[in-house]
Amino acid sequence: KARVVSSEEHPWGPRDFLLPALAILIAAGAMGSMLEMSTVHPHSLWKLASKLLWKNASVRPPVLLTLTLIGWAGVMRVCRSANMNLELVLGGPTVPPAAILHAAFVLLAAVMCAHAVHIYASETPGLTWRPWLMCNLLLHLTVLGLALWPRGLAYASRASLISTLVESVIAPFAPVSFWHVIVADYLTSMAKAFSDLQLTACLSSHIFAHDAAADDGGAYIRTTELWDTHHGACAGSRANALMLALPFWWRLMQCLRVYHDTREQKNLWNALKYSTAFPLVYAGYLRRHEPSAAHDRLFLVAAVVQSSYCFIWDVLMDWGLPSFAQGLGAKSGSKCKPGFRDILLVSKRQWAYYLLALFNLCLRFLWTLSIFGHLPGRGGGMFFIEVAEIARRTVWAIFRIEWEVVVKVYHSAHAHETVALRTLNSSFRGTGANASFGSSMSGESEESEMEAAERRAIAYL
C-alpha cells in the first residue's frame, strides 16, 4: 500500500497552485463578461467588488478567513527565515508556508466560483430561490466542508487545527498549549466575523420565514429589501452581542485553566485583560439601544481601558521587549535590568520594534472603537477595519512566536548551560583538583560565564 505523503513532505511548487489559480481566473473572466451584458448588476467594478466582498455580513467571513490564511503563511515564512525553532514552541511539525498559501488559493477559488454562480443565476428572469443569499450560504457550507474533507495533502494539519479549535471552545476542560493560545487569540481578532455569522443566520431565518408565508399566498419581496427590513433588529440583538464577546470568553477560560495548572499569577492578570472586553461589549450594546451622553462616555472609558491594557500586555508579556519583562509573573524572583532585550531574532534593529509597537497601538484603538462602537457595517469601512485587524494580528503573531522562542530556547539553553558550568566548577573544587585550574575556573566572572553559555546555546541551536 502506497504511503500517504503529508503536506510537510510534499515538494510544493508552482504546479500545485495551477488548478486553484485557473479556477479563480475563469470565475473572474466569467463575471467580467456577464457584467458587460448585465441588466441587474452595476457595471462598475468597485460597486461589484463591494457587493461581493464586503458590503454585508454574509460575504465577509470567507474573505476574511482567506486573508487570515495568507497572513499566517507570512508568519511561517518570516519565522522560518529567522531560523526559529517552530516545532519546539508550537508543539509539533509545522505546515510549509506554501501549503498554507495553497489552502488560501483554494478558498479564494471557492469564493470566486460561488459569486460567479450568483451573478449568472441572478441574470435569469423568474428565479425565486434567491441566488445571492443561497450562494453565500452554500459558500459558508463549502468552507466548512473543505475544512472537514478527510483527504488531501493538508488533512492532518486541518484535523489538528479543528481539534485545537474544539479544545479552545471547551476551555477550561481541555489542556492549553502555546498553539492553543495562538489559535484562540486569532479568534478574538475574528470576533466581528462571529458577529457576522450570527447576523447572517438571523437575517436568513427571517427571509426564509417570509418565503414560507409567500408560498401560502404572500407576495415575493427582493432579498435586499428583506435584508434591510430586519437588519436593525438582528444587529442589535443580544445574540449578536454575545457572539461578539464569545471569543474573549474562550480565551479567558484558557487563562484560568493555565493558572490552575501552573499557579503563576500572570495568568490571572491575563484573564483580567480578556475580561475587559465584556464591559466594552455591554457599553456598545447600550449605545445602540439607549443612546445618551452617559453611555457614550461609558463606552469611551471602557475602550481606553481595554485597548491600553492589551497594548501594555503586548509589549511587556507577549513580546517581552523591555529587558525586565523576562522576570514578570515568575514564581520566584529573577534579575531585572532596564533597557531593550538583548536577543532579537526577526530584526537586529531596535527601531523596527518601536515602529511595531506604534503600529500595534494605533490599530488596537482603531479596531476597538470601530468594532465595539458599531461602525456602520454596510460598506468598505467595516471591511477595512477587519482587514487592518488581521494585519495587526499577523504582525503580533510573528513577534509573539519570537518571544516564545527566546524564552523556551535561548533562555532555557542559557540557564541549563550556566547550571552545568557551575556544577562542573563545584565538582572540581570539591574533589581537590589542580589548584591553578580551580582558581582559574573560580576566577572567571559570572558575566563571562553567562556570555560563554549564551555562545554555546546559540552554537547548539
Secondary structure, 3 states (H helix, E strand, C coil): CCCCCCCCCCCCCHHHHHHHHHHHHHHHHHHHHHHHCCCCCCCCHHHHHHHHHHCCCCCHHHHHHHHHHHHHHHHHHHHHHCCCCHHHHHCCCCCCHHHHHHHHHHHHHHHHHHHHHHHHHHCCCCCCCCHHHHHHHHHHHHHHHHHHCCCCCCHHHHHHHHHHHHHHHCCCCCCCCHHHHHHHHHHHHCHHHHHHHHHHHHHHHHHHHHHHHHHCCCCCCCHHHHHHHHHHHHHCCHHHHHHHHHHHHHHHHHHHHHHHHHCCCHHHHHHHHHHCHHHHHHHHHHHHHCCCHHHHHHHHHHHHHHHHHHHHHHHHHHCCCEHHHHHCCCCCCCCCCCCECCCCCCCCCHHHHHHHHHHHHHHHHHHHHHHCCCCCCCCHHHHHHHHHHHHHHHHHHHHHHHHHHHHHHHHHHHHHHHHHHHHHHHHHHHCCCCHHHHHHHHHCCHHHHHHHHHHHHHHHC
